[in-house]
């Protein structure tokens, strides 16, 4: 990641965890800003403009799902959710709301740092000036977003990564294992559901009817293929 400091926002009411992570992440050039309450977290999100948000599901006042929904309505900043171990439904709901990754508590701090680096590496690894055009649909790589009829789709990091994979490999059939290998980061116990959720969210933003797709076609029993024609 180089010598540049990485600002990360943690929204979690566990004071001991925040203190532990704050000290640990300093070794890796990560500046951790902590908020114990979601309202405080949303204020910090606006003021410090972090590169990534770590968001606990269990929060005072309102849960992490509601906070994730609010964040995603305003920004496509990467969100990593912390869930209780074994709570598969929490992970599925988080994905449906646009979270980019999740980590079960308790976890090793080193694994969290690795997840952060992986997410940020994905977010910063594309050429800055390229564009892809498919009729009324345009992918602006410098913005890591797509536009349909001139309107931004506000894709989350994982939605963008999935779309970029499809759009840079038109007409190629991808099974779920291949997609999962490209995206990485999700636990194997819900990987098929994770991919289907991401595709469903992407289709919704593209206004793409799965029964008569313009962009993403289901290959029954296998996976998906991007059928758009680049201009």
LINFEN-V475595 format. One record per run of one state. SS is the DSSP state (h for helix, s for strand, l for the rest). FROM is the first residue (numbers start at 1). LEN is the number of residues. If there is no record, write none. Layout:
SS|FROM|LEN, SS|FROM|LEN
//
This chain:
l|1|5, s|6|6, l|12|3, h|15|14, l|29|1, s|30|6, l|36|2, h|38|11, l|49|3, s|52|5, l|57|7, h|64|11, l|75|3, s|78|7, l|85|3, h|88|9, l|97|4, s|101|5, l|106|3, h|109|15, l|124|7, s|131|4, l|135|2, s|137|4, l|141|4, s|145|4, l|149|2, s|151|2, l|153|4, h|157|11, l|168|5, s|173|3, h|176|8, l|184|4, h|188|19, l|207|3, h|210|3, l|213|3, s|216|4, l|220|3, s|223|4, l|227|5
//
